[in-house]
Amino acid sequence: MPRLTGKVALVTGASRGIGRATALALGKDGANVVVNYISSAAAAEEVVSEIGPDRSIAIKADVSNRDDIARLIKETVGRFGKIDVLVLNAGLLWQKGDLMSISEENFDRLFAANVRGPLFTVQEAVPHIPDGGRVLLFSSSLTAVSMITPNYLLYTASKGAVEQMTRVLAKDLGRRGVTVNTIAPGPIGTDAYYEGKTEQMVQMQSNLSPAGRLGKPEEVANVVTFLASDESQWVNGQTVRINGGMTVG
């Protein structure tokens, strides 16, 4: 029997990239999966179709918006009754400005998507997460790599906040056996990653890992499914860096 049979997983930003691979992996491992999306309805429905409409549903919601968060949780619980695994993958990749070019609008938009959204989604979902449930947030290996460039200032700051939330939430929710961990990928070959990058930039970042390549969305999803399973019970409050050795230690 698949190890997640009978579990309910909600994956935000699940219509493409790492979110899509994660939703499919969780479904393959037996979970019922809620595929959250904000604009790619057709892509989300493709994920539902692949998992099976008897075990999956697509729900449109902007998880940086409190009302949308509340509706997303309500519809999820209305369909499946609980949330065993909460995967907070949705967020913005921001690589467009150093200190002097950042505006308040940039700051508010990025932190709403990458920090406020995940925090209040956890808050809204917690009453529906059974003891022994799983919460998985997403950061980035950029919070640890020494070759960080100035244009990632806002993005890296937001992901640093996520890693600190993880440490505290793990203590809070751990009293019920609910683990809270953060996934921090390195460069992963998704559509969002390639946007705005030259071939030279891609090759340079590929060379940061000893294997000399980008990671694959499925390689992140495989770690998520382990952390979602009962086998990971003693992993709590951790930031798991999936980057092929780009950062070590």
C-alpha atoms as an extended CHARMM CRD file, in Angstrom:
* protein
*
       249  EXT
         1         1  MET       CA              0.0000000000        0.0000000000        0.0000000000  PROA      1               0.0000000000
         2         2  PRO       CA              1.3550000000        3.4730000000       -0.8390000000  PROA      2               0.0000000000
         3         3  ARG       CA              2.6260000000        5.1980000000        2.3080000000  PROA      3               0.0000000000
         4         4  LEU       CA              0.3220000000        8.2430000000        2.0360000000  PROA      4               0.0000000000
         5         5  THR       CA             -2.9230000000        6.3390000000        1.4220000000  PROA      5               0.0000000000
         6         6  GLY       CA             -5.7590000000        8.0510000000        3.2770000000  PROA      6               0.0000000000
         7         7  LYS       CA             -3.8140000000       11.2830000000        3.7540000000  PROA      7               0.0000000000
         8         8  VAL       CA             -4.9760000000       14.6430000000        2.4260000000  PROA      8               0.0000000000
         9         9  ALA       CA             -2.3630000000       17.0060000000        0.9800000000  PROA      9               0.0000000000
        10        10  LEU       CA             -2.8780000000       20.6450000000        0.0280000000  PROA      10              0.0000000000
        11        11  VAL       CA             -0.1900000000       22.0040000000       -2.2870000000  PROA      11              0.0000000000
        12        12  THR       CA             -0.1590000000       25.7310000000       -3.0400000000  PROA      12              0.0000000000
        13        13  GLY       CA              1.1130000000       26.8850000000       -6.4150000000  PROA      13              0.0000000000
        14        14  ALA       CA              0.6610000000       23.3640000000       -7.7430000000  PROA      14              0.0000000000
        15        15  SER       CA             -0.1090000000       23.9410000000      -11.4170000000  PROA      15              0.0000000000
        16        16  ARG       CA              3.4960000000       24.0670000000      -12.6140000000  PROA      16              0.0000000000
        17        17  GLY       CA              7.1450000000       23.6350000000      -11.6770000000  PROA      17              0.0000000000
        18        18  ILE       CA              8.0570000000       22.2250000000       -8.2820000000  PROA      18              0.0000000000
        19        19  GLY       CA              4.4590000000       22.4860000000       -7.0770000000  PROA      19              0.0000000000
        20        20  ARG       CA              3.1920000000       20.3960000000       -9.9700000000  PROA      20              0.0000000000
        21        21  ALA       CA              5.8720000000       17.7430000000       -9.4800000000  PROA      21              0.0000000000
        22        22  THR       CA              5.0920000000       17.6770000000       -5.7560000000  PROA      22              0.0000000000
        23        23  ALA       CA              1.3390000000       17.2950000000       -6.2350000000  PROA      23              0.0000000000
        24        24  LEU       CA              1.8960000000       14.4300000000       -8.6800000000  PROA      24              0.0000000000
        25        25  ALA       CA              4.3990000000       12.7130000000       -6.3730000000  PROA      25              0.0000000000
        26        26  LEU       CA              2.0600000000       12.9700000000       -3.3890000000  PROA      26              0.0000000000
        27        27  GLY       CA             -0.7770000000       11.5840000000       -5.4830000000  PROA      27              0.0000000000
        28        28  LYS       CA              1.3990000000        8.7130000000       -6.7020000000  PROA      28              0.0000000000
        29        29  ASP       CA              2.2050000000        7.9390000000       -3.0700000000  PROA      29              0.0000000000
        30        30  GLY       CA             -1.5160000000        7.5530000000       -2.3400000000  PROA      30              0.0000000000
        31        31  ALA       CA             -2.5560000000       10.9630000000       -1.0170000000  PROA      31              0.0000000000
        32        32  ASN       CA             -5.7030000000       12.8550000000       -1.9150000000  PROA      32              0.0000000000
        33        33  VAL       CA             -4.3940000000       16.1330000000       -3.3270000000  PROA      33              0.0000000000
        34        34  VAL       CA             -5.7570000000       19.6650000000       -3.5040000000  PROA      34              0.0000000000
        35        35  VAL       CA             -4.0980000000       21.4870000000       -6.4010000000  PROA      35              0.0000000000
        36        36  ASN       CA             -4.0760000000       25.2000000000       -5.6430000000  PROA      36              0.0000000000
        37        37  TYR       CA             -3.4330000000       27.6680000000       -8.4630000000  PROA      37              0.0000000000
        38        38  ILE       CA             -3.8580000000       31.3710000000       -9.1130000000  PROA      38              0.0000000000
        39        39  SER       CA             -4.1060000000       31.6770000000      -12.9120000000  PROA      39              0.0000000000
        40        40  SER       CA             -3.2240000000       28.4320000000      -14.7310000000  PROA      40              0.0000000000
        41        41  ALA       CA             -6.5940000000       26.6770000000      -14.5750000000  PROA      41              0.0000000000
        42        42  ALA       CA             -5.9570000000       24.3390000000      -17.5010000000  PROA      42              0.0000000000
        43        43  ALA       CA             -2.5850000000       23.2690000000      -16.1110000000  PROA      43              0.0000000000
        44        44  ALA       CA             -4.1110000000       22.6620000000      -12.6730000000  PROA      44              0.0000000000
        45        45  GLU       CA             -6.8600000000       20.5150000000      -14.1690000000  PROA      45              0.0000000000
        46        46  GLU       CA             -4.2080000000       18.4740000000      -15.9980000000  PROA      46              0.0000000000
        47        47  VAL       CA             -2.6260000000       17.6640000000      -12.6350000000  PROA      47              0.0000000000
        48        48  VAL       CA             -6.0330000000       16.6910000000      -11.2390000000  PROA      48              0.0000000000
        49        49  SER       CA             -6.6770000000       14.4740000000      -14.2450000000  PROA      49              0.0000000000
        50        50  GLU       CA             -3.3400000000       12.7120000000      -13.8240000000  PROA      50              0.0000000000
        51        51  ILE       CA             -3.8800000000       12.0480000000      -10.1220000000  PROA      51              0.0000000000
        52        52  GLY       CA             -7.5280000000       11.1410000000      -10.6630000000  PROA      52              0.0000000000
        53        53  PRO       CA            -10.5930000000       13.3570000000      -10.1090000000  PROA      53              0.0000000000
        54        54  ASP       CA            -11.7920000000       10.9550000000       -7.4150000000  PROA      54              0.0000000000
        55        55  ARG       CA             -8.6930000000       11.8330000000       -5.3430000000  PROA      55              0.0000000000
        56        56  SER       CA             -7.9070000000       15.3730000000       -6.4160000000  PROA      56              0.0000000000
        57        57  ILE       CA             -9.4530000000       18.7920000000       -6.8910000000  PROA      57              0.0000000000
        58        58  ALA       CA             -8.1840000000       22.1150000000       -8.2510000000  PROA      58              0.0000000000
        59        59  ILE       CA             -8.9570000000       25.2800000000       -6.2640000000  PROA      59              0.0000000000
        60        60  LYS       CA             -8.1610000000       28.7820000000       -7.4810000000  PROA      60              0.0000000000
        61        61  ALA       CA             -6.9350000000       31.0620000000       -4.6920000000  PROA      61              0.0000000000
        62        62  ASP       CA             -4.3670000000       33.8080000000       -4.1910000000  PROA      62              0.0000000000
        63        63  VAL       CA             -2.6050000000       32.7160000000       -1.0120000000  PROA      63              0.0000000000
        64        64  SER       CA             -1.2860000000       36.2170000000       -0.3700000000  PROA      64              0.0000000000
        65        65  ASN       CA             -4.9160000000       37.2630000000        0.2540000000  PROA      65              0.0000000000
        66        66  ARG       CA             -6.5260000000       36.4580000000        3.6190000000  PROA      66              0.0000000000
        67        67  ASP       CA            -10.0210000000       35.9470000000        2.1990000000  PROA      67              0.0000000000
        68        68  ASP       CA             -8.7150000000       33.5980000000       -0.4780000000  PROA      68              0.0000000000
        69        69  ILE       CA             -6.7430000000       31.6560000000        2.1320000000  PROA      69              0.0000000000
        70        70  ALA       CA             -9.8600000000       31.1690000000        4.2500000000  PROA      70              0.0000000000
        71        71  ARG       CA            -11.8540000000       30.0000000000        1.2360000000  PROA      71              0.0000000000
        72        72  LEU       CA             -9.0990000000       27.6250000000        0.1150000000  PROA      72              0.0000000000
        73        73  ILE       CA             -8.9980000000       25.9210000000        3.5160000000  PROA      73              0.0000000000
        74        74  LYS       CA            -12.7960000000       25.8090000000        3.7570000000  PROA      74              0.0000000000
        75        75  GLU       CA            -13.1590000000       24.2090000000        0.3150000000  PROA      75              0.0000000000
        76        76  THR       CA            -10.3690000000       21.7220000000        1.0330000000  PROA      76              0.0000000000
        77        77  VAL       CA            -11.9450000000       20.6080000000        4.3040000000  PROA      77              0.0000000000
        78        78  GLY       CA            -15.3690000000       20.5960000000        2.6920000000  PROA      78              0.0000000000
        79        79  ARG       CA            -14.1590000000       18.0970000000        0.1020000000  PROA      79              0.0000000000
        80        80  PHE       CA            -11.7720000000       15.9170000000        2.1150000000  PROA      80              0.0000000000
        81        81  GLY       CA            -12.5240000000       16.6660000000        5.7740000000  PROA      81              0.0000000000
        82        82  LYS       CA             -8.9700000000       17.4200000000        6.9550000000  PROA      82              0.0000000000
        83        83  ILE       CA             -5.4560000000       18.4730000000        5.9080000000  PROA      83              0.0000000000
        84        84  ASP       CA             -2.7330000000       15.9920000000        6.8380000000  PROA      84              0.0000000000
        85        85  VAL       CA             -0.0050000000       17.5670000000        4.7050000000  PROA      85              0.0000000000
        86        86  LEU       CA              0.2380000000       21.2970000000        4.0080000000  PROA      86              0.0000000000
        87        87  VAL       CA              2.8090000000       22.1780000000        1.3330000000  PROA      87              0.0000000000
        88        88  LEU       CA              3.3230000000       25.9330000000        1.0040000000  PROA      88              0.0000000000
        89        89  ASN       CA              5.0950000000       26.0620000000       -2.3280000000  PROA      89              0.0000000000
        90        90  ALA       CA              3.4730000000       29.2010000000       -3.8080000000  PROA      90              0.0000000000
        91        91  GLY       CA              5.6210000000       32.3120000000       -3.8600000000  PROA      91              0.0000000000
        92        92  LEU       CA              7.3880000000       34.8820000000       -5.9870000000  PROA      92              0.0000000000
        93        93  LEU       CA             10.9070000000       34.6010000000       -7.3430000000  PROA      93              0.0000000000
        94        94  TRP       CA             12.2420000000       38.1560000000       -7.3420000000  PROA      94              0.0000000000
        95        95  GLN       CA             15.5890000000       38.9210000000       -8.9710000000  PROA      95              0.0000000000
        96        96  LYS       CA             15.1260000000       42.4280000000      -10.2530000000  PROA      96              0.0000000000
        97        97  GLY       CA             16.6840000000       44.9160000000       -7.9040000000  PROA      97              0.0000000000
        98        98  ASP       CA             19.3840000000       45.8540000000       -5.4430000000  PROA      98              0.0000000000
        99        99  LEU       CA             18.9230000000       48.1630000000       -2.4450000000  PROA      99              0.0000000000
       100       100  MET       CA             18.5170000000       51.4840000000       -4.2440000000  PROA      100             0.0000000000
       101       101  SER       CA             15.9790000000       50.1940000000       -6.7610000000  PROA      101             0.0000000000
       102       102  ILE       CA             13.5790000000       48.5810000000       -4.2570000000  PROA      102             0.0000000000
       103       103  SER       CA             10.2210000000       50.2600000000       -3.7140000000  PROA      103             0.0000000000
       104       104  GLU       CA              7.7110000000       49.8300000000       -0.8920000000  PROA      104             0.0000000000
       105       105  GLU       CA              5.3760000000       48.2670000000       -3.4330000000  PROA      105             0.0000000000
       106       106  ASN       CA              8.0260000000       45.6540000000       -4.2980000000  PROA      106             0.0000000000
       107       107  PHE       CA              8.5740000000       44.9190000000       -0.6200000000  PROA      107             0.0000000000
       108       108  ASP       CA              4.8850000000       44.6100000000        0.2320000000  PROA      108             0.0000000000
       109       109  ARG       CA              4.1310000000       42.4060000000       -2.7760000000  PROA      109             0.0000000000
       110       110  LEU       CA              7.0100000000       40.0190000000       -2.1610000000  PROA      110             0.0000000000
       111       111  PHE       CA              6.5380000000       39.6630000000        1.5800000000  PROA      111             0.0000000000
       112       112  ALA       CA              2.7800000000       39.2150000000        1.1100000000  PROA      112             0.0000000000
       113       113  ALA       CA              3.4130000000       36.2660000000       -1.1960000000  PROA      113             0.0000000000
       114       114  ASN       CA              6.4470000000       34.6920000000        0.4700000000  PROA      114             0.0000000000
       115       115  VAL       CA              5.9440000000       35.4000000000        4.1840000000  PROA      115             0.0000000000
       116       116  ARG       CA              2.4870000000       36.6720000000        5.1080000000  PROA      116             0.0000000000
       117       117  GLY       CA              0.7060000000       34.1750000000        2.8580000000  PROA      117             0.0000000000
       118       118  PRO       CA              2.4100000000       31.0440000000        4.2310000000  PROA      118             0.0000000000
       119       119  LEU       CA              2.0650000000       32.2500000000        7.8300000000  PROA      119             0.0000000000
       120       120  PHE       CA             -1.6600000000       32.8840000000        7.6610000000  PROA      120             0.0000000000
       121       121  THR       CA             -2.2780000000       29.7510000000        5.6030000000  PROA      121             0.0000000000
       122       122  VAL       CA             -0.7150000000       27.7380000000        8.4210000000  PROA      122             0.0000000000
       123       123  GLN       CA             -2.8110000000       29.6360000000       10.9620000000  PROA      123             0.0000000000
       124       124  GLU       CA             -6.0120000000       28.9700000000        9.0190000000  PROA      124             0.0000000000
       125       125  ALA       CA             -5.1900000000       25.3160000000        8.3900000000  PROA      125             0.0000000000
       126       126  VAL       CA             -3.9830000000       24.2860000000       11.8590000000  PROA      126             0.0000000000
       127       127  PRO       CA             -7.4530000000       23.5530000000       13.3020000000  PROA      127             0.0000000000
       128       128  HSD       CA             -7.9170000000       21.0280000000       10.4860000000  PROA      128             0.0000000000
       129       129  ILE       CA             -4.4790000000       19.3700000000       10.7270000000  PROA      129             0.0000000000
       130       130  PRO       CA             -4.6800000000       16.1630000000       12.7970000000  PROA      130             0.0000000000
       131       131  ASP       CA             -2.0560000000       15.2800000000       15.3840000000  PROA      131             0.0000000000
       132       132  GLY       CA              0.9680000000       13.9370000000       13.5390000000  PROA      132             0.0000000000
       133       133  GLY       CA              0.3810000000       16.1370000000       10.5010000000  PROA      133             0.0000000000
       134       134  ARG       CA              2.9810000000       17.8110000000        8.3310000000  PROA      134             0.0000000000
       135       135  VAL       CA              3.6590000000       21.4420000000        7.3990000000  PROA      135             0.0000000000
       136       136  LEU       CA              6.2410000000       22.1150000000        4.6940000000  PROA      136             0.0000000000
       137       137  LEU       CA              7.3470000000       25.6170000000        3.7710000000  PROA      137             0.0000000000
       138       138  PHE       CA              9.6800000000       26.6910000000        0.9780000000  PROA      138             0.0000000000
       139       139  SER       CA             12.8570000000       28.7400000000        1.1810000000  PROA      139             0.0000000000
       140       140  SER       CA             15.8980000000       28.8400000000       -1.0880000000  PROA      140             0.0000000000
       141       141  SER       CA             19.5230000000       27.7820000000       -0.8950000000  PROA      141             0.0000000000
       142       142  LEU       CA             20.3080000000       31.4430000000       -1.6600000000  PROA      142             0.0000000000
       143       143  THR       CA             19.9430000000       32.0750000000        2.0810000000  PROA      143             0.0000000000
       144       144  ALA       CA             23.1840000000       30.0970000000        2.5920000000  PROA      144             0.0000000000
       145       145  VAL       CA             25.2310000000       30.4610000000       -0.5930000000  PROA      145             0.0000000000
       146       146  SER       CA             28.1490000000       32.9050000000       -0.3580000000  PROA      146             0.0000000000
       147       147  MET       CA             28.0060000000       33.9650000000       -4.0310000000  PROA      147             0.0000000000
       148       148  ILE       CA             24.7070000000       35.8180000000       -3.6010000000  PROA      148             0.0000000000
       149       149  THR       CA             24.2610000000       38.8390000000       -5.8930000000  PROA      149             0.0000000000
       150       150  PRO       CA             22.6430000000       42.1790000000       -4.8610000000  PROA      150             0.0000000000
       151       151  ASN       CA             19.5720000000       41.7460000000       -7.0730000000  PROA      151             0.0000000000
       152       152  TYR       CA             18.2890000000       38.9520000000       -4.8110000000  PROA      152             0.0000000000
       153       153  LEU       CA             18.0710000000       41.1800000000       -1.7170000000  PROA      153             0.0000000000
       154       154  LEU       CA             14.2890000000       41.1810000000       -1.2220000000  PROA      154             0.0000000000
       155       155  TYR       CA             13.7950000000       37.5720000000       -2.2470000000  PROA      155             0.0000000000
       156       156  THR       CA             16.4910000000       36.2610000000        0.0810000000  PROA      156             0.0000000000
       157       157  ALA       CA             15.2220000000       38.3980000000        2.9660000000  PROA      157             0.0000000000
       158       158  SER       CA             11.7420000000       36.9250000000        2.5540000000  PROA      158             0.0000000000
       159       159  LYS       CA             13.0910000000       33.3820000000        2.5120000000  PROA      159             0.0000000000
       160       160  GLY       CA             15.1910000000       34.0690000000        5.5960000000  PROA      160             0.0000000000
       161       161  ALA       CA             11.9510000000       35.0010000000        7.3500000000  PROA      161             0.0000000000
       162       162  VAL       CA             10.4240000000       31.6770000000        6.3020000000  PROA      162             0.0000000000
       163       163  GLU       CA             13.3430000000       29.7460000000        7.7830000000  PROA      163             0.0000000000
       164       164  GLN       CA             12.9410000000       31.5530000000       11.1050000000  PROA      164             0.0000000000
       165       165  MET       CA              9.1670000000       30.9240000000       11.1280000000  PROA      165             0.0000000000
       166       166  THR       CA              9.9280000000       27.2440000000       10.6460000000  PROA      166             0.0000000000
       167       167  ARG       CA             12.1170000000       27.0960000000       13.7530000000  PROA      167             0.0000000000
       168       168  VAL       CA              9.4220000000       28.6330000000       15.9520000000  PROA      168             0.0000000000
       169       169  LEU       CA              6.4140000000       26.8420000000       14.4370000000  PROA      169             0.0000000000
       170       170  ALA       CA              8.1870000000       23.5150000000       14.9140000000  PROA      170             0.0000000000
       171       171  LYS       CA              8.2600000000       24.1790000000       18.6680000000  PROA      171             0.0000000000
       172       172  ASP       CA              4.6490000000       25.3870000000       18.7360000000  PROA      172             0.0000000000
       173       173  LEU       CA              2.9940000000       22.6540000000       16.6450000000  PROA      173             0.0000000000
       174       174  GLY       CA              5.4110000000       19.9110000000       17.6720000000  PROA      174             0.0000000000
       175       175  ARG       CA              3.4790000000       19.4760000000       20.9020000000  PROA      175             0.0000000000
       176       176  ARG       CA              0.8120000000       17.7530000000       18.7990000000  PROA      176             0.0000000000
       177       177  GLY       CA              3.2910000000       15.7360000000       16.7800000000  PROA      177             0.0000000000
       178       178  VAL       CA              2.8650000000       18.1060000000       13.8240000000  PROA      178             0.0000000000
       179       179  THR       CA              6.2610000000       18.6200000000       12.2070000000  PROA      179             0.0000000000
       180       180  VAL       CA              7.2420000000       21.8340000000       10.4310000000  PROA      180             0.0000000000
       181       181  ASN       CA             10.1510000000       21.8130000000        8.0040000000  PROA      181             0.0000000000
       182       182  THR       CA             11.3570000000       23.9810000000        5.1460000000  PROA      182             0.0000000000
       183       183  ILE       CA             12.5290000000       22.8630000000        1.7330000000  PROA      183             0.0000000000
       184       184  ALA       CA             15.3180000000       25.0810000000        0.3530000000  PROA      184             0.0000000000
       185       185  PRO       CA             16.1240000000       24.1310000000       -3.2520000000  PROA      185             0.0000000000
       186       186  GLY       CA             19.0740000000       25.3620000000       -5.2380000000  PROA      186             0.0000000000
       187       187  PRO       CA             18.6330000000       26.2130000000       -8.9350000000  PROA      187             0.0000000000
       188       188  ILE       CA             15.8710000000       23.9830000000      -10.3450000000  PROA      188             0.0000000000
       189       189  GLY       CA             15.0970000000       23.8330000000      -14.0500000000  PROA      189             0.0000000000
       190       190  THR       CA             11.5470000000       25.2110000000      -14.0210000000  PROA      190             0.0000000000
       191       191  ASP       CA              9.8900000000       27.7490000000      -16.3140000000  PROA      191             0.0000000000
       192       192  ALA       CA             10.0950000000       30.3570000000      -13.5420000000  PROA      192             0.0000000000
       193       193  TYR       CA             13.8170000000       29.7420000000      -13.1280000000  PROA      193             0.0000000000
       194       194  TYR       CA             14.6320000000       30.2610000000      -16.8130000000  PROA      194             0.0000000000
       195       195  GLU       CA             12.6570000000       33.5040000000      -17.0630000000  PROA      195             0.0000000000
       196       196  GLY       CA             15.0020000000       36.4100000000      -17.7040000000  PROA      196             0.0000000000
       197       197  LYS       CA             18.2080000000       34.3490000000      -17.6280000000  PROA      197             0.0000000000
       198       198  THR       CA             20.7600000000       34.1330000000      -20.3940000000  PROA      198             0.0000000000
       199       199  GLU       CA             22.3590000000       30.8430000000      -21.4060000000  PROA      199             0.0000000000
       200       200  GLN       CA             25.5650000000       32.0470000000      -19.7660000000  PROA      200             0.0000000000
       201       201  MET       CA             23.7820000000       32.6710000000      -16.4560000000  PROA      201             0.0000000000
       202       202  VAL       CA             22.1830000000       29.2290000000      -16.5370000000  PROA      202             0.0000000000
       203       203  GLN       CA             25.5350000000       27.5660000000      -17.2010000000  PROA      203             0.0000000000
       204       204  MET       CA             27.2140000000       29.5510000000      -14.4340000000  PROA      204             0.0000000000
       205       205  GLN       CA             24.5980000000       28.4910000000      -11.8910000000  PROA      205             0.0000000000
       206       206  SER       CA             24.6940000000       24.9030000000      -13.1440000000  PROA      206             0.0000000000
       207       207  ASN       CA             28.4120000000       24.8530000000      -12.4000000000  PROA      207             0.0000000000
       208       208  LEU       CA             27.8270000000       25.7950000000       -8.7580000000  PROA      208             0.0000000000
       209       209  SER       CA             27.0070000000       22.1640000000       -7.9550000000  PROA      209             0.0000000000
       210       210  PRO       CA             29.6620000000       19.4200000000       -8.2260000000  PROA      210             0.0000000000
       211       211  ALA       CA             27.4360000000       17.5720000000      -10.7180000000  PROA      211             0.0000000000
       212       212  GLY       CA             27.4770000000       20.5790000000      -13.0350000000  PROA      212             0.0000000000
       213       213  ARG       CA             23.7450000000       20.6890000000      -13.6820000000  PROA      213             0.0000000000
       214       214  LEU       CA             20.4710000000       22.1670000000      -12.4700000000  PROA      214             0.0000000000
       215       215  GLY       CA             18.1990000000       20.1970000000      -10.2180000000  PROA      215             0.0000000000
       216       216  LYS       CA             14.9270000000       18.6880000000      -11.4260000000  PROA      216             0.0000000000
       217       217  PRO       CA             11.4840000000       19.4220000000       -9.9290000000  PROA      217             0.0000000000
       218       218  GLU       CA             11.0250000000       15.7060000000       -9.3000000000  PROA      218             0.0000000000
       219       219  GLU       CA             14.1580000000       15.6440000000       -7.1350000000  PROA      219             0.0000000000
       220       220  VAL       CA             12.5690000000       18.2040000000       -4.8370000000  PROA      220             0.0000000000
       221       221  ALA       CA              9.2350000000       16.3850000000       -4.8800000000  PROA      221             0.0000000000
       222       222  ASN       CA             10.8850000000       13.1600000000       -3.7560000000  PROA      222             0.0000000000
       223       223  VAL       CA             12.1360000000       14.8500000000       -0.5870000000  PROA      223             0.0000000000
       224       224  VAL       CA              8.7180000000       16.4050000000        0.0370000000  PROA      224             0.0000000000
       225       225  THR       CA              7.0140000000       13.0130000000       -0.1020000000  PROA      225             0.0000000000
       226       226  PHE       CA              9.4790000000       11.6260000000        2.4430000000  PROA      226             0.0000000000
       227       227  LEU       CA              8.8840000000       14.5630000000        4.7980000000  PROA      227             0.0000000000
       228       228  ALA       CA              5.1320000000       14.1020000000        4.3200000000  PROA      228             0.0000000000
       229       229  SER       CA              5.3160000000       10.4640000000        5.3880000000  PROA      229             0.0000000000
       230       230  ASP       CA              5.2960000000        8.8250000000        8.8310000000  PROA      230             0.0000000000
       231       231  GLU       CA              8.9390000000        7.8750000000        8.2430000000  PROA      231             0.0000000000
       232       232  SER       CA             10.0050000000       11.5050000000        8.8340000000  PROA      232             0.0000000000
       233       233  GLN       CA              8.4800000000       11.9260000000       12.3070000000  PROA      233             0.0000000000
       234       234  TRP       CA             11.8130000000       12.7570000000       13.9490000000  PROA      234             0.0000000000
       235       235  VAL       CA             12.6520000000       15.4640000000       11.3990000000  PROA      235             0.0000000000
       236       236  ASN       CA             11.2790000000       18.7280000000       12.7440000000  PROA      236             0.0000000000
       237       237  GLY       CA             12.2540000000       22.3920000000       12.5570000000  PROA      237             0.0000000000
       238       238  GLN       CA             14.8020000000       21.7930000000        9.8120000000  PROA      238             0.0000000000
       239       239  THR       CA             15.7310000000       23.6020000000        6.6210000000  PROA      239             0.0000000000
       240       240  VAL       CA             16.5170000000       20.8990000000        4.0790000000  PROA      240             0.0000000000
       241       241  ARG       CA             18.7410000000       22.1840000000        1.2860000000  PROA      241             0.0000000000
       242       242  ILE       CA             18.2660000000       20.3320000000       -2.0060000000  PROA      242             0.0000000000
       243       243  ASN       CA             21.0010000000       21.6870000000       -4.2140000000  PROA      243             0.0000000000
       244       244  GLY       CA             23.3780000000       18.8880000000       -5.2320000000  PROA      244             0.0000000000
       245       245  GLY       CA             26.1600000000       20.2100000000       -3.0100000000  PROA      245             0.0000000000
       246       246  MET       CA             25.9980000000       23.8570000000       -4.0930000000  PROA      246             0.0000000000
       247       247  THR       CA             26.0900000000       24.6640000000       -0.3670000000  PROA      247             0.0000000000
       248       248  VAL       CA             27.4860000000       22.3220000000        2.2540000000  PROA      248             0.0000000000
       249       249  GLY       CA             27.5350000000       22.3740000000        6.0260000000  PROA      249             0.0000000000
